């Protein structure tokens, strides 16, 4: 079971996972692929647990004022704010709507919509991420991201692989660079206003106890390929019939089963085998993701 746990202290970051890794303000961000390959453009990104779940789990850790540039996804992207204060910017230039999120908040960012995010707090912040599908697709970057990347020696290929010319890498003879995002591609994306954007966030201070956040009829109830809820009650006994992943936001949690038990602390992630009858004992706050049947 220990092999199914990714401890926060053992997370292995990638500092050059994406095309904006050298753009001013983005140099210090750390990206993590915790379960599944994620959307990293660097083939050397470390994958902690490769087992397919029907969704991917990742993370982003950034110091104050560090930026993740404007981009869009092919599949659902959900963040649980673990630490830090974050501003999520919507639209090609990040000025269509801005949302401030605090620890415990959950934000679900739809497909076909430019978004970026910045740690606007005073300390290092960490976002725990859930991406839809075993194949979460690729990232569509705002046009200016390509322009900045070119100035710093980074080239994104049509295959989705990142080439670092400063490190001596060259574009393979049989490969082509990803074309700069066109005005037509930009125009096809959804641009919500401030009120519409606020509906993408579940605020931690609005609910106590066990709360369904992403599910039919839940606050973020539109279709996702997974469900997400928050648990604070002492015990939860179940035998899940779909992949189940638990993230400890604060406090501690113990998972016990016939034959053993493990204890998890803040920032730890565990994936629980399908069909294992287990008990979760919670002394704090955890977030749980389950695949759909």
C-alpha positions as CSV (number, residue, x, y, z in Angstrom):
1,X,0.0,0.0,0.0
2,X,2.9,2.4,0.6
3,X,3.7,2.2,-3.1
4,X,0.2,3.7,-3.7
5,X,1.0,6.7,-1.6
6,X,2.8,9.9,-2.9
7,X,4.0,11.8,0.1
8,X,4.2,15.6,-0.2
9,X,7.8,15.5,0.9
10,X,8.6,13.0,-1.8
11,X,7.1,14.9,-4.8
12,X,9.5,15.2,-7.6
13,X,9.1,18.5,-9.5
14,X,9.8,19.4,-13.1
15,X,11.0,22.9,-13.7
16,X,10.7,22.9,-17.5
17,X,7.4,21.1,-18.1
18,X,5.9,23.6,-20.5
19,X,6.7,26.1,-23.2
20,X,6.4,29.1,-20.8
21,X,9.0,27.8,-18.4
22,X,11.5,30.6,-19.1
23,X,9.0,33.4,-19.7
24,X,9.5,36.3,-17.3
25,X,7.6,35.5,-14.0
26,X,7.2,31.8,-14.8
27,X,10.8,30.6,-14.2
28,X,10.3,29.3,-10.7
29,X,7.2,27.2,-11.0
30,X,7.2,23.5,-10.3
31,X,4.9,21.0,-12.0
32,X,4.1,17.5,-10.8
33,X,2.5,14.5,-12.4
34,X,1.2,12.4,-9.4
35,X,-1.1,9.9,-11.1
36,X,-1.0,9.5,-14.9
37,X,1.1,11.4,-17.5
38,X,-0.8,14.7,-17.2
39,X,-0.3,17.3,-19.9
40,X,3.5,17.9,-19.4
41,X,5.3,18.8,-22.6
42,X,8.6,17.4,-21.3
43,X,9.0,13.7,-21.8
44,X,11.5,13.6,-18.9
45,X,8.8,14.7,-16.4
46,X,8.6,12.1,-13.5
47,X,5.3,10.2,-13.2
48,X,4.9,9.0,-9.6
49,X,2.1,6.5,-10.3
50,X,1.4,5.5,-14.0
51,X,-1.6,3.2,-13.4
52,X,-4.6,4.5,-15.5
53,X,-7.5,5.8,-13.3
54,X,-9.8,7.4,-15.9
55,X,-8.5,10.8,-14.7
56,X,-5.0,12.3,-13.9
57,X,-3.7,13.8,-10.7
58,X,-1.1,16.5,-10.8
59,X,0.1,19.6,-8.9
60,X,1.7,23.0,-9.3
61,X,3.9,24.7,-6.7
62,X,4.8,28.4,-7.1
63,X,6.5,31.1,-5.1
64,X,4.9,34.5,-4.6
65,X,4.2,36.3,-7.9
66,X,5.0,33.3,-10.0
67,X,2.8,33.0,-13.1
68,X,1.3,30.1,-15.1
69,X,0.6,31.6,-18.5
70,X,-2.7,31.7,-20.4
71,X,-3.7,28.4,-21.9
72,X,-6.7,26.1,-22.6
73,X,-7.3,22.4,-22.1
74,X,-9.1,19.7,-24.0
75,X,-10.5,18.1,-20.8
76,X,-11.7,19.2,-17.4
77,X,-9.1,20.9,-15.1
78,X,-10.0,21.1,-11.4
79,X,-7.8,22.6,-8.7
80,X,-8.0,22.2,-4.9
81,X,-6.1,25.1,-3.3
82,X,-3.9,23.4,-0.7
83,X,-1.7,26.4,0.3
84,X,-1.3,30.0,-0.8
85,X,-3.6,32.6,-2.2
86,X,-4.1,32.3,-5.9
87,X,-5.6,34.5,-8.7
88,X,-7.1,32.8,-11.7
89,X,-7.2,34.9,-14.8
90,X,-9.6,34.2,-17.6
91,X,-9.4,35.2,-21.3
92,X,-6.6,35.5,-23.8
93,X,-4.9,38.3,-21.9
94,X,-6.3,37.3,-18.4
95,X,-8.5,40.4,-18.2
96,X,-11.9,39.0,-18.9
97,X,-12.4,37.8,-15.3
98,X,-10.2,37.3,-12.2
99,X,-10.9,35.0,-9.3
100,X,-9.1,35.0,-5.9
101,X,-9.0,31.5,-4.3
102,X,-7.9,30.5,-0.8
103,X,-6.9,27.2,0.9
104,X,-9.7,24.7,0.7
105,X,-11.4,26.4,-2.3
106,X,-12.1,24.3,-5.4
107,X,-12.2,25.7,-9.0
108,X,-13.3,23.8,-12.1
109,X,-12.1,25.4,-15.3
110,X,-14.0,24.3,-18.4
111,X,-12.5,23.2,-21.7
112,X,-12.1,25.7,-24.5
113,X,-11.4,28.6,-22.3
114,X,-8.1,30.5,-21.7
115,X,-7.0,30.5,-18.1
116,X,-3.8,31.3,-16.2
117,X,-3.0,31.5,-12.5
118,X,-0.6,33.4,-10.2
119,X,0.4,32.9,-6.6
120,X,-0.6,36.3,-5.2
121,X,0.1,35.4,-1.6
122,X,3.2,35.9,0.5
123,X,4.3,32.3,0.8
124,X,4.9,29.4,-1.5
125,X,1.6,27.9,-2.7
126,X,0.5,24.5,-3.9
127,X,-2.4,23.5,-6.1
128,X,-3.6,19.9,-6.3
129,X,-5.0,19.2,-9.7
130,X,-7.5,16.7,-11.3
131,X,-7.5,16.4,-15.1
132,X,-10.2,14.6,-17.0
133,X,-9.6,11.3,-18.8
134,X,-6.7,8.9,-19.0
135,X,-5.5,11.0,-21.9
136,X,-6.0,14.6,-20.7
137,X,-5.1,16.0,-24.2
138,X,-2.8,18.9,-24.9
139,X,-2.5,22.5,-24.0
140,X,-3.5,25.3,-26.4
141,X,-1.4,28.3,-25.5
142,X,-2.3,32.0,-26.0
143,X,-0.4,33.5,-29.0
144,X,1.9,35.6,-26.9
145,X,3.2,32.6,-25.1
146,X,4.8,31.3,-28.3
147,X,6.4,34.7,-28.9
148,X,8.0,34.7,-25.5
149,X,9.1,31.1,-25.7
150,X,10.9,31.8,-29.0
151,X,13.0,34.5,-27.3
152,X,14.1,32.0,-24.7
153,X,15.0,29.1,-26.9
154,X,12.0,26.9,-26.4
155,X,10.1,25.3,-29.3
156,X,6.9,23.2,-29.0
157,X,6.4,20.5,-31.6
158,X,3.1,19.5,-33.2
159,X,3.5,16.2,-31.3
160,X,3.3,18.1,-28.0
161,X,7.0,17.6,-27.2
162,X,9.1,20.6,-25.9
163,X,12.5,21.2,-27.5
164,X,15.1,23.2,-25.6
165,X,17.5,24.7,-28.1
166,X,19.6,26.4,-25.4
167,X,20.3,22.9,-23.9
168,X,21.5,21.8,-27.4
169,X,18.3,20.0,-28.5
170,X,17.3,20.3,-32.1
171,X,14.0,19.8,-34.0
172,X,14.0,16.3,-35.5
173,X,14.0,16.2,-39.3
174,X,10.6,14.5,-39.3
175,X,9.0,16.9,-36.9
176,X,7.3,20.3,-37.3
177,X,6.9,23.1,-34.7
178,X,3.5,23.7,-33.3
179,X,1.9,26.7,-35.2
180,X,1.3,29.8,-33.2
181,X,-2.3,29.9,-32.0
182,X,-4.4,31.7,-34.7
183,X,-7.0,34.5,-34.2
184,X,-9.7,32.0,-35.3
185,X,-8.7,29.6,-32.6
186,X,-8.8,32.3,-30.0
187,X,-12.2,33.5,-31.2
188,X,-13.6,30.0,-30.9
189,X,-13.0,29.9,-27.2
190,X,-15.5,30.7,-24.4
191,X,-14.9,34.0,-22.5
192,X,-17.1,34.2,-19.4
193,X,-17.8,37.5,-17.6
194,X,-17.1,38.0,-13.9
195,X,-20.4,36.6,-12.7
196,X,-20.1,33.5,-14.9
197,X,-16.5,32.9,-13.8
198,X,-17.5,33.1,-10.1
199,X,-19.8,30.1,-10.7
200,X,-16.7,28.0,-11.4
201,X,-15.6,28.2,-7.8
202,X,-16.7,26.3,-4.7
203,X,-15.7,28.3,-1.6
204,X,-14.5,26.3,1.4
205,X,-16.2,28.8,3.8
206,X,-19.6,28.0,2.4
207,X,-20.0,24.4,3.7
208,X,-19.1,22.4,6.7
209,X,-18.9,18.6,7.2
210,X,-19.0,16.2,4.3
211,X,-19.8,18.0,1.1
212,X,-20.2,16.9,-2.5
213,X,-18.5,19.4,-4.8
214,X,-18.4,17.8,-8.2
215,X,-21.3,15.4,-8.9
216,X,-24.8,15.5,-10.3
217,X,-26.7,18.2,-8.3
218,X,-23.5,19.4,-6.6
219,X,-22.3,23.1,-6.7
220,X,-20.0,22.3,-9.6
221,X,-22.5,19.9,-11.1
222,X,-21.8,20.0,-14.8
223,X,-20.4,16.8,-16.4
224,X,-16.9,15.7,-15.3
225,X,-15.4,12.2,-15.8
226,X,-15.0,12.0,-12.0
227,X,-16.6,13.2,-8.8
228,X,-15.0,15.2,-6.0
229,X,-16.1,15.6,-2.4
230,X,-14.7,16.9,0.9
231,X,-14.8,14.7,4.0
232,X,-14.4,15.9,7.5
233,X,-16.3,13.3,9.5
234,X,-14.4,10.8,11.7
235,X,-15.1,7.6,9.7
236,X,-16.0,6.5,6.2
237,X,-16.3,2.8,5.5
238,X,-16.7,1.7,1.8
239,X,-15.7,-0.8,-0.8
240,X,-15.2,1.4,-3.9
241,X,-16.1,-0.1,-7.3
242,X,-14.2,2.7,-9.2
243,X,-10.8,4.2,-8.8
244,X,-10.6,6.3,-5.6
245,X,-7.9,8.9,-4.8
246,X,-7.7,10.7,-1.5
247,X,-5.8,14.0,-0.8
248,X,-5.2,15.3,2.7
249,X,-5.7,19.0,2.9
250,X,-5.1,19.5,6.6
251,X,-4.8,17.4,9.7
252,X,-4.4,13.7,9.2
253,X,-6.2,10.6,7.9
254,X,-5.7,6.9,8.4
255,X,-6.8,4.3,5.9
256,X,-7.2,0.8,7.4
257,X,-8.2,-2.5,5.8
258,X,-8.1,-6.1,6.7
259,X,-4.4,-6.6,7.0
260,X,-3.0,-3.2,7.7
261,X,-3.3,0.6,8.0
262,X,-1.4,3.7,6.8
263,X,-1.4,7.2,8.0
264,X,-1.4,10.3,5.8
265,X,-0.5,13.9,6.5
266,X,-1.1,17.2,4.8
267,X,-0.3,17.2,1.1
268,X,-0.2,13.4,0.8
269,X,-2.1,11.5,-1.9
270,X,-3.2,7.9,-1.9
271,X,-4.9,5.8,-4.6
272,X,-7.0,3.0,-3.2
273,X,-7.4,-0.3,-5.1
274,X,-10.8,-0.9,-6.6
275,X,-12.8,-3.4,-4.6
276,X,-10.8,-3.0,-1.4
277,X,-13.0,-2.7,1.7
278,X,-11.4,0.1,3.6
279,X,-12.1,2.6,6.4
280,X,-11.0,6.2,6.2
281,X,-10.6,7.8,9.7
282,X,-10.4,11.6,9.2
283,X,-9.0,14.1,11.7
284,X,-9.0,17.2,9.6
285,X,-10.1,17.8,5.9
286,X,-9.6,15.5,3.0
287,X,-10.7,15.7,-0.7
288,X,-11.7,12.5,-2.5
289,X,-11.9,11.8,-6.2
290,X,-13.8,8.9,-7.6
291,X,-14.0,7.7,-11.2
292,X,-17.4,7.2,-12.8
293,X,-18.8,3.7,-13.2
